[in-house]
Amino acid sequence: MLGDLIGEEQGQITVQRVLPSEHGLPPAVESTFQASGTLLGVTISDMGTYTGQLRPDGTLLGHGQGILMSPDGASAAWEGLGVGHFTAEGSIAWRGSIVYQTDSPAFAELRGVAGAFEWETDQSGKAGGKLWAWR
């Protein structure tokens, strides 16, 4: 069951590149971003990289990983998987799940919890999203 909203962030895609096609699949686009916001009430900086690969039905398959840190040094690594679609405005809207690994007491509530996320990137590279606990 989806729980409370536990995080929000806003940021910017900093680098993009096209990866070569493999095994007859279309090329993937790799995006790296930096964002800031809050997670479990803690101020964070988040940095990650994800790939989006166009599927035959016009949606995108996404996979990403990254690390987030608080100003006092608490940290967590994350890995996510999702599905994206193009919006009428030219943005890409992503929906998916994310899991965390951390030893930091500030993020202890993330252990054993999957997150459900909404993430959107616009044509200028602005990005942001929300995260809910999925228990």
BAZAPA-59291 format. One record per residue (C-alpha): x, z, y. Coordinates in Angstrom, 3 decimals, padded with zeros to 6 digits. Layout:
REM residues N
<rec><u>X</u><w>Z</w><v>Y</v></rec>
...
//
This chain:
REM residues 135
<rec><u>000.000</u><w>000.000</w><v>000.000</v></rec>
<rec><u>001.289</u><w>-000.865</w><v>003.462</v></rec>
<rec><u>002.026</u><w>002.197</w><v>005.487</v></rec>
<rec><u>002.906</u><w>002.947</w><v>009.055</v></rec>
<rec><u>004.746</u><w>000.706</w><v>011.449</v></rec>
<rec><u>008.327</u><w>001.988</w><v>011.167</v></rec>
<rec><u>010.326</u><w>-000.520</w><v>013.174</v></rec>
<rec><u>010.368</u><w>-003.144</w><v>015.894</v></rec>
<rec><u>013.171</u><w>-005.241</w><v>017.338</v></rec>
<rec><u>013.904</u><w>-008.129</w><v>019.681</v></rec>
<rec><u>016.970</u><w>-010.312</w><v>019.723</v></rec>
<rec><u>018.588</u><w>-013.703</w><v>019.831</v></rec>
<rec><u>019.887</u><w>-016.198</w><v>017.299</v></rec>
<rec><u>023.586</u><w>-016.536</w><v>018.097</v></rec>
<rec><u>024.723</u><w>-019.250</w><v>015.654</v></rec>
<rec><u>023.017</u><w>-021.861</w><v>013.495</v></rec>
<rec><u>024.439</u><w>-024.364</w><v>011.064</v></rec>
<rec><u>023.146</u><w>-026.717</w><v>008.411</v></rec>
<rec><u>024.370</u><w>-026.013</w><v>004.895</v></rec>
<rec><u>024.868</u><w>-028.899</w><v>002.467</v></rec>
<rec><u>022.166</u><w>-029.647</w><v>-000.056</v></rec>
<rec><u>022.735</u><w>-028.434</w><v>-003.599</v></rec>
<rec><u>021.179</u><w>-029.369</w><v>-006.928</v></rec>
<rec><u>018.939</u><w>-031.980</w><v>-005.312</v></rec>
<rec><u>017.326</u><w>-029.463</w><v>-002.933</v></rec>
<rec><u>017.057</u><w>-030.133</w><v>000.803</v></rec>
<rec><u>019.754</u><w>-028.716</w><v>003.086</v></rec>
<rec><u>019.254</u><w>-025.166</w><v>004.351</v></rec>
<rec><u>019.636</u><w>-023.904</w><v>007.901</v></rec>
<rec><u>021.679</u><w>-020.724</w><v>008.263</v></rec>
<rec><u>020.891</u><w>-018.528</w><v>011.292</v></rec>
<rec><u>022.828</u><w>-015.500</w><v>012.505</v></rec>
<rec><u>021.195</u><w>-013.098</w><v>014.957</v></rec>
<rec><u>021.714</u><w>-009.919</w><v>016.904</v></rec>
<rec><u>018.796</u><w>-007.669</w><v>017.795</v></rec>
<rec><u>018.026</u><w>-004.196</w><v>019.077</v></rec>
<rec><u>015.045</u><w>-001.930</w><v>018.717</v></rec>
<rec><u>013.929</u><w>001.139</w><v>016.826</v></rec>
<rec><u>013.655</u><w>002.025</w><v>013.151</v></rec>
<rec><u>012.096</u><w>005.334</w><v>012.101</v></rec>
<rec><u>012.262</u><w>006.358</w><v>015.753</v></rec>
<rec><u>016.043</u><w>005.776</w><v>015.875</v></rec>
<rec><u>017.539</u><w>003.281</w><v>018.350</v></rec>
<rec><u>019.333</u><w>000.532</w><v>016.434</v></rec>
<rec><u>021.456</u><w>-002.580</w><v>016.767</v></rec>
<rec><u>020.847</u><w>-005.059</w><v>013.962</v></rec>
<rec><u>022.991</u><w>-008.019</w><v>012.944</v></rec>
<rec><u>022.149</u><w>-010.388</w><v>010.130</v></rec>
<rec><u>022.254</u><w>-013.854</w><v>008.680</v></rec>
<rec><u>019.476</u><w>-015.661</w><v>006.871</v></rec>
<rec><u>018.893</u><w>-019.119</w><v>005.455</v></rec>
<rec><u>015.720</u><w>-021.144</w><v>005.592</v></rec>
<rec><u>015.178</u><w>-023.992</w><v>003.172</v></rec>
<rec><u>012.340</u><w>-026.471</w><v>003.538</v></rec>
<rec><u>010.055</u><w>-026.630</w><v>000.505</v></rec>
<rec><u>007.939</u><w>-029.618</w><v>-000.576</v></rec>
<rec><u>004.746</u><w>-027.983</w><v>000.782</v></rec>
<rec><u>006.221</u><w>-027.772</w><v>004.308</v></rec>
<rec><u>006.915</u><w>-024.027</w><v>004.227</v></rec>
<rec><u>010.356</u><w>-022.435</w><v>004.300</v></rec>
<rec><u>011.961</u><w>-020.135</w><v>001.766</v></rec>
<rec><u>014.111</u><w>-017.530</w><v>003.494</v></rec>
<rec><u>016.749</u><w>-015.109</w><v>002.267</v></rec>
<rec><u>018.871</u><w>-012.849</w><v>004.454</v></rec>
<rec><u>021.122</u><w>-009.850</w><v>004.666</v></rec>
<rec><u>022.586</u><w>-007.696</w><v>007.376</v></rec>
<rec><u>023.538</u><w>-004.302</w><v>008.687</v></rec>
<rec><u>022.069</u><w>-002.057</w><v>011.331</v></rec>
<rec><u>023.608</u><w>000.844</w><v>013.198</v></rec>
<rec><u>022.494</u><w>003.590</w><v>015.533</v></rec>
<rec><u>024.517</u><w>004.613</w><v>018.617</v></rec>
<rec><u>025.759</u><w>007.727</w><v>016.780</v></rec>
<rec><u>027.037</u><w>005.755</w><v>013.759</v></rec>
<rec><u>024.161</u><w>005.994</w><v>011.261</v></rec>
<rec><u>023.937</u><w>002.729</w><v>009.344</v></rec>
<rec><u>021.997</u><w>000.853</w><v>006.697</v></rec>
<rec><u>022.475</u><w>-002.461</w><v>004.912</v></rec>
<rec><u>019.444</u><w>-004.641</w><v>004.261</v></rec>
<rec><u>018.403</u><w>-007.628</w><v>002.204</v></rec>
<rec><u>015.216</u><w>-009.608</w><v>002.701</v></rec>
<rec><u>013.207</u><w>-012.453</w><v>001.194</v></rec>
<rec><u>010.341</u><w>-014.266</w><v>002.859</v></rec>
<rec><u>008.278</u><w>-017.346</w><v>003.525</v></rec>
<rec><u>008.215</u><w>-019.126</w><v>006.863</v></rec>
<rec><u>005.950</u><w>-021.673</w><v>008.468</v></rec>
<rec><u>006.136</u><w>-023.730</w><v>011.644</v></rec>
<rec><u>003.648</u><w>-022.808</w><v>014.387</v></rec>
<rec><u>001.896</u><w>-025.176</w><v>016.767</v></rec>
<rec><u>004.167</u><w>-023.868</w><v>019.561</v></rec>
<rec><u>007.321</u><w>-024.866</w><v>017.682</v></rec>
<rec><u>008.278</u><w>-021.368</w><v>016.528</v></rec>
<rec><u>008.906</u><w>-020.289</w><v>012.967</v></rec>
<rec><u>006.842</u><w>-017.345</w><v>011.733</v></rec>
<rec><u>008.289</u><w>-015.428</w><v>008.785</v></rec>
<rec><u>006.560</u><w>-012.929</w><v>006.481</v></rec>
<rec><u>008.314</u><w>-011.113</w><v>003.694</v></rec>
<rec><u>009.847</u><w>-008.008</w><v>002.216</v></rec>
<rec><u>013.040</u><w>-006.124</w><v>002.940</v></rec>
<rec><u>014.945</u><w>-003.363</w><v>001.135</v></rec>
<rec><u>017.617</u><w>-001.046</w><v>002.482</v></rec>
<rec><u>020.679</u><w>000.751</w><v>001.191</v></rec>
<rec><u>021.954</u><w>003.749</w><v>003.147</v></rec>
<rec><u>023.664</u><w>007.105</w><v>002.843</v></rec>
<rec><u>022.866</u><w>008.038</w><v>006.453</v></rec>
<rec><u>020.514</u><w>011.020</w><v>006.853</v></rec>
<rec><u>018.877</u><w>009.306</w><v>009.860</v></rec>
<rec><u>017.620</u><w>006.550</w><v>007.552</v></rec>
<rec><u>016.969</u><w>008.607</w><v>004.412</v></rec>
<rec><u>013.267</u><w>007.627</w><v>004.495</v></rec>
<rec><u>014.307</u><w>004.035</w><v>003.724</v></rec>
<rec><u>015.580</u><w>004.949</w><v>000.273</v></rec>
<rec><u>013.177</u><w>003.777</w><v>-002.401</v></rec>
<rec><u>010.908</u><w>002.003</w><v>000.092</v></rec>
<rec><u>010.326</u><w>-001.703</w><v>000.508</v></rec>
<rec><u>009.417</u><w>-002.904</w><v>003.963</v></rec>
<rec><u>006.943</u><w>-005.642</w><v>004.801</v></rec>
<rec><u>008.002</u><w>-007.621</w><v>007.855</v></rec>
<rec><u>006.780</u><w>-010.147</w><v>010.390</v></rec>
<rec><u>009.558</u><w>-012.032</w><v>012.202</v></rec>
<rec><u>009.311</u><w>-014.935</w><v>014.615</v></rec>
<rec><u>011.877</u><w>-017.204</w><v>016.219</v></rec>
<rec><u>011.079</u><w>-019.573</w><v>019.060</v></rec>
<rec><u>012.730</u><w>-022.869</w><v>020.004</v></rec>
<rec><u>015.150</u><w>-021.145</w><v>022.399</v></rec>
<rec><u>016.393</u><w>-018.803</w><v>019.662</v></rec>
<rec><u>014.588</u><w>-015.694</w><v>020.830</v></rec>
<rec><u>013.621</u><w>-013.633</w><v>017.806</v></rec>
<rec><u>011.786</u><w>-010.440</w><v>017.031</v></rec>
<rec><u>009.628</u><w>-008.660</w><v>014.584</v></rec>
<rec><u>007.902</u><w>-005.628</w><v>013.170</v></rec>
<rec><u>008.372</u><w>-003.661</w><v>009.962</v></rec>
<rec><u>005.905</u><w>-001.584</w><v>007.955</v></rec>
<rec><u>006.705</u><w>000.834</w><v>005.125</v></rec>
<rec><u>005.463</u><w>-000.420</w><v>001.768</v></rec>
<rec><u>005.165</u><w>002.509</w><v>-000.590</v></rec>
//
